[in-house]
Amino acid sequence: MKLTQGHTLITGATRGIGRAIAELLAERGEPVLGIARSGDDTFPGPLLLADLLDAAQRREVLAEAASLHGILRLVNNAGFNHMQPLGAITDDARSRILDLNIAVAIDAAQAVLPGMAAAGTGRIVNIASRSLLARAGGSVYSAAKAALVGLTRSWALELASQGITVNCVAPGPVATEMFERNNPPHLARSRALVEAIPVARLGTPQEVAHAVDYFLSPHAAYTTGQTLFVCGGASISQIRL
């Protein structure tokens, strides 16, 4: 379904789920704007470059996006994970995980909020993870994604009167570069993880993109503050991630 006017801003836009969302919208002729750390000539729309872990760069690029492109839809997709058990969590990994998953989402929402409020409409979709329920060896990432759900619910209450909906998509194991980096396919534990998913396979970025597309659409005008797990049943099973 054709979305309303304005651009869709996607952070972490050139790979995995972010790229799949951009391509799905662009195939329909929707204007998309991406933010990524490195360039990609094949991206289906304007692409702004910035290291989102650098607070100054982040605020500058978000201000540029908001001022030039009329952002009425935001997908907070940028994220980072580094598996470390409790006793081995480093300051650097903790900061990177929390900043990229939480601080970036807050700054992006703040940047586009004035334009959405002025238009009387807007969509914010936060990309969390099935890991928000718990992840042995990944407690900081789990906490960061759980925090995104808290932000989603609180923003939904704050912004509903302005015509802005805020929802969350929580993917399970999906065949992306980040997942394979943390779960090398040749390892027995990685194969066991996939076999334990109720549907017995990894998800695809495109399957997650379609869920995001619903929340971005006019069909979702009465849906806000919700978290949709796109996880092959992993959120309701005994799978150990």
Biotite code that builds the C-alpha atoms (Angstrom):
import biotite.structure as struc

atoms = struc.array([
    struc.Atom([0.000, 0.000, 0.000], chain_id="A", res_id=1, res_name="MET", atom_name="CA", element="C"),
    struc.Atom([1.235, 3.476, -0.874], chain_id="A", res_id=2, res_name="LYS", atom_name="CA", element="C"),
    struc.Atom([2.364, 5.377, 2.191], chain_id="A", res_id=3, res_name="LEU", atom_name="CA", element="C"),
    struc.Atom([1.517, 8.991, 2.902], chain_id="A", res_id=4, res_name="THR", atom_name="CA", element="C"),
    struc.Atom([3.660, 11.959, 1.855], chain_id="A", res_id=5, res_name="GLN", atom_name="CA", element="C"),
    struc.Atom([7.210, 12.515, 3.057], chain_id="A", res_id=6, res_name="GLY", atom_name="CA", element="C"),
    struc.Atom([10.346, 10.408, 3.266], chain_id="A", res_id=7, res_name="HIS", atom_name="CA", element="C"),
    struc.Atom([11.172, 7.361, 5.348], chain_id="A", res_id=8, res_name="THR", atom_name="CA", element="C"),
    struc.Atom([14.472, 7.696, 7.226], chain_id="A", res_id=9, res_name="LEU", atom_name="CA", element="C"),
    struc.Atom([16.274, 4.430, 7.968], chain_id="A", res_id=10, res_name="ILE", atom_name="CA", element="C"),
    struc.Atom([19.353, 4.212, 10.178], chain_id="A", res_id=11, res_name="THR", atom_name="CA", element="C"),
    struc.Atom([21.787, 1.389, 9.526], chain_id="A", res_id=12, res_name="GLY", atom_name="CA", element="C"),
    struc.Atom([20.330, 1.375, 6.053], chain_id="A", res_id=13, res_name="ALA", atom_name="CA", element="C"),
    struc.Atom([22.776, -0.379, 3.739], chain_id="A", res_id=14, res_name="THR", atom_name="CA", element="C"),
    struc.Atom([22.852, -3.915, 5.114], chain_id="A", res_id=15, res_name="ARG", atom_name="CA", element="C"),
    struc.Atom([20.600, -6.646, 6.419], chain_id="A", res_id=16, res_name="GLY", atom_name="CA", element="C"),
    struc.Atom([17.195, -5.623, 7.689], chain_id="A", res_id=17, res_name="ILE", atom_name="CA", element="C"),
    struc.Atom([17.709, -1.916, 6.996], chain_id="A", res_id=18, res_name="GLY", atom_name="CA", element="C"),
    struc.Atom([18.577, -2.591, 3.378], chain_id="A", res_id=19, res_name="ARG", atom_name="CA", element="C"),
    struc.Atom([15.590, -4.911, 2.963], chain_id="A", res_id=20, res_name="ALA", atom_name="CA", element="C"),
    struc.Atom([13.248, -2.223, 4.296], chain_id="A", res_id=21, res_name="ILE", atom_name="CA", element="C"),
    struc.Atom([14.704, 0.382, 1.942], chain_id="A", res_id=22, res_name="ALA", atom_name="CA", element="C"),
    struc.Atom([14.381, -1.899, -1.075], chain_id="A", res_id=23, res_name="GLU", atom_name="CA", element="C"),
    struc.Atom([10.805, -2.898, -0.244], chain_id="A", res_id=24, res_name="LEU", atom_name="CA", element="C"),
    struc.Atom([9.700, 0.724, -0.011], chain_id="A", res_id=25, res_name="LEU", atom_name="CA", element="C"),
    struc.Atom([11.684, 1.850, -3.059], chain_id="A", res_id=26, res_name="ALA", atom_name="CA", element="C"),
    struc.Atom([10.190, -0.893, -5.221], chain_id="A", res_id=27, res_name="GLU", atom_name="CA", element="C"),
    struc.Atom([6.825, 0.766, -4.593], chain_id="A", res_id=28, res_name="ARG", atom_name="CA", element="C"),
    struc.Atom([8.150, 4.192, -5.448], chain_id="A", res_id=29, res_name="GLY", atom_name="CA", element="C"),
    struc.Atom([8.356, 5.382, -1.843], chain_id="A", res_id=30, res_name="GLU", atom_name="CA", element="C"),
    struc.Atom([11.087, 7.969, -1.144], chain_id="A", res_id=31, res_name="PRO", atom_name="CA", element="C"),
    struc.Atom([13.655, 6.554, 1.266], chain_id="A", res_id=32, res_name="VAL", atom_name="CA", element="C"),
    struc.Atom([16.626, 8.203, 2.926], chain_id="A", res_id=33, res_name="LEU", atom_name="CA", element="C"),
    struc.Atom([19.370, 6.183, 4.548], chain_id="A", res_id=34, res_name="GLY", atom_name="CA", element="C"),
    struc.Atom([22.084, 6.839, 7.090], chain_id="A", res_id=35, res_name="ILE", atom_name="CA", element="C"),
    struc.Atom([25.112, 4.548, 7.126], chain_id="A", res_id=36, res_name="ALA", atom_name="CA", element="C"),
    struc.Atom([28.781, 4.586, 8.047], chain_id="A", res_id=37, res_name="ARG", atom_name="CA", element="C"),
    struc.Atom([30.039, 3.892, 4.516], chain_id="A", res_id=38, res_name="SER", atom_name="CA", element="C"),
    struc.Atom([28.783, 4.645, 1.025], chain_id="A", res_id=39, res_name="GLY", atom_name="CA", element="C"),
    struc.Atom([26.886, 2.294, -1.273], chain_id="A", res_id=40, res_name="ASP", atom_name="CA", element="C"),
    struc.Atom([26.175, 3.305, -4.858], chain_id="A", res_id=41, res_name="ASP", atom_name="CA", element="C"),
    struc.Atom([23.417, 0.693, -5.112], chain_id="A", res_id=42, res_name="THR", atom_name="CA", element="C"),
    struc.Atom([21.322, 2.092, -2.262], chain_id="A", res_id=43, res_name="PHE", atom_name="CA", element="C"),
    struc.Atom([17.828, 2.946, -3.590], chain_id="A", res_id=44, res_name="PRO", atom_name="CA", element="C"),
    struc.Atom([17.765, 6.568, -2.473], chain_id="A", res_id=45, res_name="GLY", atom_name="CA", element="C"),
    struc.Atom([19.850, 9.358, -0.953], chain_id="A", res_id=46, res_name="PRO", atom_name="CA", element="C"),
    struc.Atom([22.408, 8.094, 1.547], chain_id="A", res_id=47, res_name="LEU", atom_name="CA", element="C"),
    struc.Atom([23.942, 10.261, 4.262], chain_id="A", res_id=48, res_name="LEU", atom_name="CA", element="C"),
    struc.Atom([27.244, 9.111, 5.746], chain_id="A", res_id=49, res_name="LEU", atom_name="CA", element="C"),
    struc.Atom([28.117, 9.326, 9.425], chain_id="A", res_id=50, res_name="ALA", atom_name="CA", element="C"),
    struc.Atom([29.544, 7.314, 12.268], chain_id="A", res_id=51, res_name="ASP", atom_name="CA", element="C"),
    struc.Atom([26.493, 7.227, 14.516], chain_id="A", res_id=52, res_name="LEU", atom_name="CA", element="C"),
    struc.Atom([28.656, 6.350, 17.516], chain_id="A", res_id=53, res_name="LEU", atom_name="CA", element="C"),
    struc.Atom([30.162, 9.838, 17.251], chain_id="A", res_id=54, res_name="ASP", atom_name="CA", element="C"),
    struc.Atom([27.627, 12.087, 18.996], chain_id="A", res_id=55, res_name="ALA", atom_name="CA", element="C"),
    struc.Atom([28.620, 15.204, 17.050], chain_id="A", res_id=56, res_name="ALA", atom_name="CA", element="C"),
    struc.Atom([28.437, 13.448, 13.670], chain_id="A", res_id=57, res_name="GLN", atom_name="CA", element="C"),
    struc.Atom([25.161, 11.839, 14.685], chain_id="A", res_id=58, res_name="ARG", atom_name="CA", element="C"),
    struc.Atom([23.421, 15.063, 15.571], chain_id="A", res_id=59, res_name="ARG", atom_name="CA", element="C"),
    struc.Atom([24.757, 16.823, 12.478], chain_id="A", res_id=60, res_name="GLU", atom_name="CA", element="C"),
    struc.Atom([23.568, 14.159, 10.048], chain_id="A", res_id=61, res_name="VAL", atom_name="CA", element="C"),
    struc.Atom([20.186, 13.823, 11.741], chain_id="A", res_id=62, res_name="LEU", atom_name="CA", element="C"),
    struc.Atom([19.666, 17.583, 11.592], chain_id="A", res_id=63, res_name="ALA", atom_name="CA", element="C"),
    struc.Atom([20.533, 17.522, 7.888], chain_id="A", res_id=64, res_name="GLU", atom_name="CA", element="C"),
    struc.Atom([18.118, 14.680, 7.232], chain_id="A", res_id=65, res_name="ALA", atom_name="CA", element="C"),
    struc.Atom([15.282, 16.365, 9.093], chain_id="A", res_id=66, res_name="ALA", atom_name="CA", element="C"),
    struc.Atom([15.772, 19.776, 7.489], chain_id="A", res_id=67, res_name="SER", atom_name="CA", element="C"),
    struc.Atom([16.146, 18.677, 3.868], chain_id="A", res_id=68, res_name="LEU", atom_name="CA", element="C"),
    struc.Atom([13.919, 15.684, 3.351], chain_id="A", res_id=69, res_name="HIS", atom_name="CA", element="C"),
    struc.Atom([10.590, 16.048, 5.167], chain_id="A", res_id=70, res_name="GLY", atom_name="CA", element="C"),
    struc.Atom([10.837, 12.920, 7.318], chain_id="A", res_id=71, res_name="ILE", atom_name="CA", element="C"),
    struc.Atom([7.426, 11.560, 8.319], chain_id="A", res_id=72, res_name="LEU", atom_name="CA", element="C"),
    struc.Atom([8.524, 7.975, 8.968], chain_id="A", res_id=73, res_name="ARG", atom_name="CA", element="C"),
    struc.Atom([11.531, 6.796, 10.964], chain_id="A", res_id=74, res_name="LEU", atom_name="CA", element="C"),
    struc.Atom([12.966, 3.297, 11.261], chain_id="A", res_id=75, res_name="VAL", atom_name="CA", element="C"),
    struc.Atom([15.492, 3.038, 14.077], chain_id="A", res_id=76, res_name="ASN", atom_name="CA", element="C"),
    struc.Atom([17.395, 0.066, 12.715], chain_id="A", res_id=77, res_name="ASN", atom_name="CA", element="C"),
    struc.Atom([21.015, 0.843, 13.613], chain_id="A", res_id=78, res_name="ALA", atom_name="CA", element="C"),
    struc.Atom([22.316, -1.600, 16.174], chain_id="A", res_id=79, res_name="GLY", atom_name="CA", element="C"),
    struc.Atom([25.362, -3.426, 17.435], chain_id="A", res_id=80, res_name="PHE", atom_name="CA", element="C"),
    struc.Atom([26.007, -6.582, 19.419], chain_id="A", res_id=81, res_name="ASN", atom_name="CA", element="C"),
    struc.Atom([29.131, -8.146, 20.839], chain_id="A", res_id=82, res_name="HIS", atom_name="CA", element="C"),
    struc.Atom([28.653, -11.338, 22.811], chain_id="A", res_id=83, res_name="MET", atom_name="CA", element="C"),
    struc.Atom([30.317, -11.175, 26.234], chain_id="A", res_id=84, res_name="GLN", atom_name="CA", element="C"),
    struc.Atom([29.370, -13.049, 29.407], chain_id="A", res_id=85, res_name="PRO", atom_name="CA", element="C"),
    struc.Atom([28.897, -10.957, 32.534], chain_id="A", res_id=86, res_name="LEU", atom_name="CA", element="C"),
    struc.Atom([32.412, -11.418, 33.846], chain_id="A", res_id=87, res_name="GLY", atom_name="CA", element="C"),
    struc.Atom([33.972, -10.336, 30.554], chain_id="A", res_id=88, res_name="ALA", atom_name="CA", element="C"),
    struc.Atom([31.906, -7.251, 29.646], chain_id="A", res_id=89, res_name="ILE", atom_name="CA", element="C"),
    struc.Atom([34.251, -4.429, 28.648], chain_id="A", res_id=90, res_name="THR", atom_name="CA", element="C"),
    struc.Atom([33.607, -0.712, 28.981], chain_id="A", res_id=91, res_name="ASP", atom_name="CA", element="C"),
    struc.Atom([34.051, -0.248, 25.230], chain_id="A", res_id=92, res_name="ASP", atom_name="CA", element="C"),
    struc.Atom([31.580, -2.953, 24.222], chain_id="A", res_id=93, res_name="ALA", atom_name="CA", element="C"),
    struc.Atom([29.038, -1.797, 26.778], chain_id="A", res_id=94, res_name="ARG", atom_name="CA", element="C"),
    struc.Atom([29.222, 1.793, 25.567], chain_id="A", res_id=95, res_name="SER", atom_name="CA", element="C"),
    struc.Atom([29.004, 0.833, 21.892], chain_id="A", res_id=96, res_name="ARG", atom_name="CA", element="C"),
    struc.Atom([26.004, -1.430, 22.417], chain_id="A", res_id=97, res_name="ILE", atom_name="CA", element="C"),
    struc.Atom([24.064, 1.039, 24.554], chain_id="A", res_id=98, res_name="LEU", atom_name="CA", element="C"),
    struc.Atom([24.889, 4.067, 22.406], chain_id="A", res_id=99, res_name="ASP", atom_name="CA", element="C"),
    struc.Atom([24.090, 2.527, 19.041], chain_id="A", res_id=100, res_name="LEU", atom_name="CA", element="C"),
    struc.Atom([20.912, 0.788, 20.179], chain_id="A", res_id=101, res_name="ASN", atom_name="CA", element="C"),
    struc.Atom([19.497, 3.434, 22.536], chain_id="A", res_id=102, res_name="ILE", atom_name="CA", element="C"),
    struc.Atom([21.145, 6.859, 22.215], chain_id="A", res_id=103, res_name="ALA", atom_name="CA", element="C"),
    struc.Atom([20.934, 6.824, 18.413], chain_id="A", res_id=104, res_name="VAL", atom_name="CA", element="C"),
    struc.Atom([17.230, 5.951, 18.538], chain_id="A", res_id=105, res_name="ALA", atom_name="CA", element="C"),
    struc.Atom([16.511, 8.784, 20.957], chain_id="A", res_id=106, res_name="ILE", atom_name="CA", element="C"),
    struc.Atom([18.474, 11.351, 18.947], chain_id="A", res_id=107, res_name="ASP", atom_name="CA", element="C"),
    struc.Atom([16.854, 10.253, 15.675], chain_id="A", res_id=108, res_name="ALA", atom_name="CA", element="C"),
    struc.Atom([13.358, 10.498, 17.119], chain_id="A", res_id=109, res_name="ALA", atom_name="CA", element="C"),
    struc.Atom([14.100, 13.940, 18.552], chain_id="A", res_id=110, res_name="GLN", atom_name="CA", element="C"),
    struc.Atom([15.402, 15.137, 15.189], chain_id="A", res_id=111, res_name="ALA", atom_name="CA", element="C"),
    struc.Atom([12.308, 14.155, 13.204], chain_id="A", res_id=112, res_name="VAL", atom_name="CA", element="C"),
    struc.Atom([9.687, 14.902, 15.856], chain_id="A", res_id=113, res_name="LEU", atom_name="CA", element="C"),
    struc.Atom([9.150, 18.607, 15.029], chain_id="A", res_id=114, res_name="PRO", atom_name="CA", element="C"),
    struc.Atom([8.398, 17.813, 11.385], chain_id="A", res_id=115, res_name="GLY", atom_name="CA", element="C"),
    struc.Atom([6.011, 15.010, 12.267], chain_id="A", res_id=116, res_name="MET", atom_name="CA", element="C"),
    struc.Atom([4.242, 17.146, 14.856], chain_id="A", res_id=117, res_name="ALA", atom_name="CA", element="C"),
    struc.Atom([3.844, 20.003, 12.376], chain_id="A", res_id=118, res_name="ALA", atom_name="CA", element="C"),
    struc.Atom([2.370, 17.607, 9.806], chain_id="A", res_id=119, res_name="ALA", atom_name="CA", element="C"),
    struc.Atom([0.043, 16.032, 12.349], chain_id="A", res_id=120, res_name="GLY", atom_name="CA", element="C"),
    struc.Atom([1.164, 12.551, 11.367], chain_id="A", res_id=121, res_name="THR", atom_name="CA", element="C"),
    struc.Atom([4.171, 10.298, 11.739], chain_id="A", res_id=122, res_name="GLY", atom_name="CA", element="C"),
    struc.Atom([5.403, 6.754, 12.146], chain_id="A", res_id=123, res_name="ARG", atom_name="CA", element="C"),
    struc.Atom([8.316, 5.571, 14.278], chain_id="A", res_id=124, res_name="ILE", atom_name="CA", element="C"),
    struc.Atom([9.359, 1.920, 14.171], chain_id="A", res_id=125, res_name="VAL", atom_name="CA", element="C"),
    struc.Atom([12.103, 0.682, 16.478], chain_id="A", res_id=126, res_name="ASN", atom_name="CA", element="C"),
    struc.Atom([13.945, -2.523, 15.608], chain_id="A", res_id=127, res_name="ILE", atom_name="CA", element="C"),
    struc.Atom([14.545, -4.568, 18.744], chain_id="A", res_id=128, res_name="ALA", atom_name="CA", element="C"),
    struc.Atom([15.303, -8.294, 18.952], chain_id="A", res_id=129, res_name="SER", atom_name="CA", element="C"),
    struc.Atom([13.955, -11.519, 20.369], chain_id="A", res_id=130, res_name="ARG", atom_name="CA", element="C"),
    struc.Atom([17.006, -11.252, 22.617], chain_id="A", res_id=131, res_name="SER", atom_name="CA", element="C"),
    struc.Atom([15.168, -8.614, 24.662], chain_id="A", res_id=132, res_name="LEU", atom_name="CA", element="C"),
    struc.Atom([13.581, -11.536, 26.517], chain_id="A", res_id=133, res_name="LEU", atom_name="CA", element="C"),
    struc.Atom([17.030, -12.778, 27.654], chain_id="A", res_id=134, res_name="ALA", atom_name="CA", element="C"),
    struc.Atom([20.294, -13.799, 26.053], chain_id="A", res_id=135, res_name="ARG", atom_name="CA", element="C"),
    struc.Atom([22.947, -15.787, 27.889], chain_id="A", res_id=136, res_name="ALA", atom_name="CA", element="C"),
    struc.Atom([26.281, -14.165, 27.147], chain_id="A", res_id=137, res_name="GLY", atom_name="CA", element="C"),
    struc.Atom([24.592, -11.098, 25.695], chain_id="A", res_id=138, res_name="GLY", atom_name="CA", element="C"),
    struc.Atom([23.090, -9.319, 28.673], chain_id="A", res_id=139, res_name="SER", atom_name="CA", element="C"),
    struc.Atom([24.013, -5.786, 27.577], chain_id="A", res_id=140, res_name="VAL", atom_name="CA", element="C"),
    struc.Atom([22.430, -6.296, 24.142], chain_id="A", res_id=141, res_name="TYR", atom_name="CA", element="C"),
    struc.Atom([19.377, -7.850, 25.779], chain_id="A", res_id=142, res_name="SER", atom_name="CA", element="C"),
    struc.Atom([19.069, -4.860, 28.100], chain_id="A", res_id=143, res_name="ALA", atom_name="CA", element="C"),
    struc.Atom([19.468, -2.403, 25.221], chain_id="A", res_id=144, res_name="ALA", atom_name="CA", element="C"),
    struc.Atom([16.736, -4.025, 23.160], chain_id="A", res_id=145, res_name="LYS", atom_name="CA", element="C"),
    struc.Atom([14.434, -4.249, 26.180], chain_id="A", res_id=146, res_name="ALA", atom_name="CA", element="C"),
    struc.Atom([15.026, -0.533, 26.669], chain_id="A", res_id=147, res_name="ALA", atom_name="CA", element="C"),
    struc.Atom([13.851, 0.070, 23.096], chain_id="A", res_id=148, res_name="LEU", atom_name="CA", element="C"),
    struc.Atom([10.538, -1.543, 23.993], chain_id="A", res_id=149, res_name="VAL", atom_name="CA", element="C"),
    struc.Atom([10.251, 0.788, 26.973], chain_id="A", res_id=150, res_name="GLY", atom_name="CA", element="C"),
    struc.Atom([10.973, 3.771, 24.745], chain_id="A", res_id=151, res_name="LEU", atom_name="CA", element="C"),
    struc.Atom([8.410, 2.533, 22.234], chain_id="A", res_id=152, res_name="THR", atom_name="CA", element="C"),
    struc.Atom([5.623, 2.280, 24.792], chain_id="A", res_id=153, res_name="ARG", atom_name="CA", element="C"),
    struc.Atom([6.416, 5.601, 26.452], chain_id="A", res_id=154, res_name="SER", atom_name="CA", element="C"),
    struc.Atom([6.738, 7.502, 23.173], chain_id="A", res_id=155, res_name="TRP", atom_name="CA", element="C"),
    struc.Atom([3.476, 5.971, 21.978], chain_id="A", res_id=156, res_name="ALA", atom_name="CA", element="C"),
    struc.Atom([1.703, 7.517, 24.962], chain_id="A", res_id=157, res_name="LEU", atom_name="CA", element="C"),
    struc.Atom([3.465, 10.859, 24.568], chain_id="A", res_id=158, res_name="GLU", atom_name="CA", element="C"),
    struc.Atom([2.909, 11.251, 20.834], chain_id="A", res_id=159, res_name="LEU", atom_name="CA", element="C"),
    struc.Atom([-0.510, 9.721, 20.159], chain_id="A", res_id=160, res_name="ALA", atom_name="CA", element="C"),
    struc.Atom([-2.302, 13.062, 20.435], chain_id="A", res_id=161, res_name="SER", atom_name="CA", element="C"),
    struc.Atom([-0.063, 14.421, 17.654], chain_id="A", res_id=162, res_name="GLN", atom_name="CA", element="C"),
    struc.Atom([-1.010, 11.706, 15.169], chain_id="A", res_id=163, res_name="GLY", atom_name="CA", element="C"),
    struc.Atom([2.298, 9.871, 15.611], chain_id="A", res_id=164, res_name="ILE", atom_name="CA", element="C"),
    struc.Atom([2.371, 6.130, 16.200], chain_id="A", res_id=165, res_name="THR", atom_name="CA", element="C"),
    struc.Atom([5.353, 4.300, 17.683], chain_id="A", res_id=166, res_name="VAL", atom_name="CA", element="C"),
    struc.Atom([5.791, 0.553, 17.382], chain_id="A", res_id=167, res_name="ASN", atom_name="CA", element="C"),
    struc.Atom([8.527, -2.035, 17.621], chain_id="A", res_id=168, res_name="CYS", atom_name="CA", element="C"),
    struc.Atom([9.536, -5.082, 15.578], chain_id="A", res_id=169, res_name="VAL", atom_name="CA", element="C"),
    struc.Atom([11.582, -7.726, 17.389], chain_id="A", res_id=170, res_name="ALA", atom_name="CA", element="C"),
    struc.Atom([13.229, -10.139, 14.947], chain_id="A", res_id=171, res_name="PRO", atom_name="CA", element="C"),
    struc.Atom([14.408, -13.563, 15.976], chain_id="A", res_id=172, res_name="GLY", atom_name="CA", element="C"),
    struc.Atom([17.408, -15.232, 14.346], chain_id="A", res_id=173, res_name="PRO", atom_name="CA", element="C"),
    struc.Atom([17.669, -13.683, 10.872], chain_id="A", res_id=174, res_name="VAL", atom_name="CA", element="C"),
    struc.Atom([20.254, -14.393, 8.184], chain_id="A", res_id=175, res_name="ALA", atom_name="CA", element="C"),
    struc.Atom([22.238, -11.155, 8.409], chain_id="A", res_id=176, res_name="THR", atom_name="CA", element="C"),
    struc.Atom([25.941, -10.379, 8.613], chain_id="A", res_id=177, res_name="GLU", atom_name="CA", element="C"),
    struc.Atom([25.666, -9.490, 12.297], chain_id="A", res_id=178, res_name="MET", atom_name="CA", element="C"),
    struc.Atom([23.908, -12.751, 13.165], chain_id="A", res_id=179, res_name="PHE", atom_name="CA", element="C"),
    struc.Atom([26.454, -14.844, 11.291], chain_id="A", res_id=180, res_name="GLU", atom_name="CA", element="C"),
    struc.Atom([29.323, -12.924, 12.902], chain_id="A", res_id=181, res_name="ARG", atom_name="CA", element="C"),
    struc.Atom([28.005, -13.806, 16.352], chain_id="A", res_id=182, res_name="ASN", atom_name="CA", element="C"),
    struc.Atom([26.870, -17.310, 15.332], chain_id="A", res_id=183, res_name="ASN", atom_name="CA", element="C"),
    struc.Atom([29.363, -18.714, 12.787], chain_id="A", res_id=184, res_name="PRO", atom_name="CA", element="C"),
    struc.Atom([27.466, -21.238, 10.614], chain_id="A", res_id=185, res_name="PRO", atom_name="CA", element="C"),
    struc.Atom([30.183, -23.905, 10.903], chain_id="A", res_id=186, res_name="HIS", atom_name="CA", element="C"),
    struc.Atom([29.811, -24.202, 14.681], chain_id="A", res_id=187, res_name="LEU", atom_name="CA", element="C"),
    struc.Atom([27.677, -26.964, 16.158], chain_id="A", res_id=188, res_name="ALA", atom_name="CA", element="C"),
    struc.Atom([25.980, -24.529, 18.528], chain_id="A", res_id=189, res_name="ARG", atom_name="CA", element="C"),
    struc.Atom([24.899, -22.365, 15.597], chain_id="A", res_id=190, res_name="SER", atom_name="CA", element="C"),
    struc.Atom([23.356, -25.338, 13.809], chain_id="A", res_id=191, res_name="ARG", atom_name="CA", element="C"),
    struc.Atom([21.634, -26.405, 17.023], chain_id="A", res_id=192, res_name="ALA", atom_name="CA", element="C"),
    struc.Atom([20.198, -22.919, 17.431], chain_id="A", res_id=193, res_name="LEU", atom_name="CA", element="C"),
    struc.Atom([18.606, -22.994, 13.990], chain_id="A", res_id=194, res_name="VAL", atom_name="CA", element="C"),
    struc.Atom([17.236, -26.492, 14.554], chain_id="A", res_id=195, res_name="GLU", atom_name="CA", element="C"),
    struc.Atom([15.642, -25.328, 17.822], chain_id="A", res_id=196, res_name="ALA", atom_name="CA", element="C"),
    struc.Atom([13.615, -22.560, 16.157], chain_id="A", res_id=197, res_name="ILE", atom_name="CA", element="C"),
    struc.Atom([10.038, -23.897, 15.890], chain_id="A", res_id=198, res_name="PRO", atom_name="CA", element="C"),
    struc.Atom([9.907, -23.264, 12.127], chain_id="A", res_id=199, res_name="VAL", atom_name="CA", element="C"),
    struc.Atom([13.388, -24.846, 11.838], chain_id="A", res_id=200, res_name="ALA", atom_name="CA", element="C"),
    struc.Atom([15.072, -22.105, 9.799], chain_id="A", res_id=201, res_name="ARG", atom_name="CA", element="C"),
    struc.Atom([16.461, -18.609, 9.984], chain_id="A", res_id=202, res_name="LEU", atom_name="CA", element="C"),
    struc.Atom([14.260, -15.715, 9.021], chain_id="A", res_id=203, res_name="GLY", atom_name="CA", element="C"),
    struc.Atom([15.055, -13.412, 6.116], chain_id="A", res_id=204, res_name="THR", atom_name="CA", element="C"),
    struc.Atom([15.539, -9.648, 6.228], chain_id="A", res_id=205, res_name="PRO", atom_name="CA", element="C"),
    struc.Atom([12.657, -9.362, 3.766], chain_id="A", res_id=206, res_name="GLN", atom_name="CA", element="C"),
    struc.Atom([10.256, -11.062, 6.189], chain_id="A", res_id=207, res_name="GLU", atom_name="CA", element="C"),
    struc.Atom([11.138, -8.515, 8.845], chain_id="A", res_id=208, res_name="VAL", atom_name="CA", element="C"),
    struc.Atom([10.804, -5.686, 6.318], chain_id="A", res_id=209, res_name="ALA", atom_name="CA", element="C"),
    struc.Atom([7.191, -6.610, 5.592], chain_id="A", res_id=210, res_name="HIS", atom_name="CA", element="C"),
    struc.Atom([6.343, -6.372, 9.293], chain_id="A", res_id=211, res_name="ALA", atom_name="CA", element="C"),
    struc.Atom([7.954, -2.933, 9.458], chain_id="A", res_id=212, res_name="VAL", atom_name="CA", element="C"),
    struc.Atom([6.053, -1.916, 6.326], chain_id="A", res_id=213, res_name="ASP", atom_name="CA", element="C"),
    struc.Atom([2.745, -2.570, 8.083], chain_id="A", res_id=214, res_name="TYR", atom_name="CA", element="C"),
    struc.Atom([3.641, -0.315, 10.999], chain_id="A", res_id=215, res_name="PHE", atom_name="CA", element="C"),
    struc.Atom([4.701, 2.425, 8.562], chain_id="A", res_id=216, res_name="LEU", atom_name="CA", element="C"),
    struc.Atom([1.452, 2.228, 6.617], chain_id="A", res_id=217, res_name="SER", atom_name="CA", element="C"),
    struc.Atom([-1.898, 4.016, 7.025], chain_id="A", res_id=218, res_name="PRO", atom_name="CA", element="C"),
    struc.Atom([-3.341, 0.621, 7.984], chain_id="A", res_id=219, res_name="HIS", atom_name="CA", element="C"),
    struc.Atom([-1.511, 0.917, 11.321], chain_id="A", res_id=220, res_name="ALA", atom_name="CA", element="C"),
    struc.Atom([-3.044, 4.247, 12.340], chain_id="A", res_id=221, res_name="ALA", atom_name="CA", element="C"),
    struc.Atom([-4.873, 2.556, 15.250], chain_id="A", res_id=222, res_name="TYR", atom_name="CA", element="C"),
    struc.Atom([-1.860, 0.498, 16.335], chain_id="A", res_id=223, res_name="THR", atom_name="CA", element="C"),
    struc.Atom([0.664, 2.068, 18.670], chain_id="A", res_id=224, res_name="THR", atom_name="CA", element="C"),
    struc.Atom([2.928, 1.029, 21.528], chain_id="A", res_id=225, res_name="GLY", atom_name="CA", element="C"),
    struc.Atom([3.098, -2.559, 20.289], chain_id="A", res_id=226, res_name="GLN", atom_name="CA", element="C"),
    struc.Atom([5.970, -5.013, 19.830], chain_id="A", res_id=227, res_name="THR", atom_name="CA", element="C"),
    struc.Atom([5.692, -7.620, 17.079], chain_id="A", res_id=228, res_name="LEU", atom_name="CA", element="C"),
    struc.Atom([8.016, -10.612, 17.287], chain_id="A", res_id=229, res_name="PHE", atom_name="CA", element="C"),
    struc.Atom([9.055, -11.871, 13.844], chain_id="A", res_id=230, res_name="VAL", atom_name="CA", element="C"),
    struc.Atom([10.969, -14.843, 15.118], chain_id="A", res_id=231, res_name="CYS", atom_name="CA", element="C"),
    struc.Atom([9.728, -18.171, 13.780], chain_id="A", res_id=232, res_name="GLY", atom_name="CA", element="C"),
    struc.Atom([8.222, -18.910, 17.182], chain_id="A", res_id=233, res_name="GLY", atom_name="CA", element="C"),
    struc.Atom([11.488, -18.389, 19.077], chain_id="A", res_id=234, res_name="ALA", atom_name="CA", element="C"),
    struc.Atom([9.837, -15.976, 21.518], chain_id="A", res_id=235, res_name="SER", atom_name="CA", element="C"),
    struc.Atom([7.431, -18.659, 22.774], chain_id="A", res_id=236, res_name="ILE", atom_name="CA", element="C"),
    struc.Atom([9.692, -21.700, 22.689], chain_id="A", res_id=237, res_name="SER", atom_name="CA", element="C"),
    struc.Atom([12.384, -23.101, 24.960], chain_id="A", res_id=238, res_name="GLN", atom_name="CA", element="C"),
    struc.Atom([15.110, -22.086, 22.518], chain_id="A", res_id=239, res_name="ILE", atom_name="CA", element="C"),
    struc.Atom([18.316, -20.970, 24.237], chain_id="A", res_id=240, res_name="ARG", atom_name="CA", element="C"),
    struc.Atom([19.816, -18.030, 22.359], chain_id="A", res_id=241, res_name="LEU", atom_name="CA", element="C"),
])
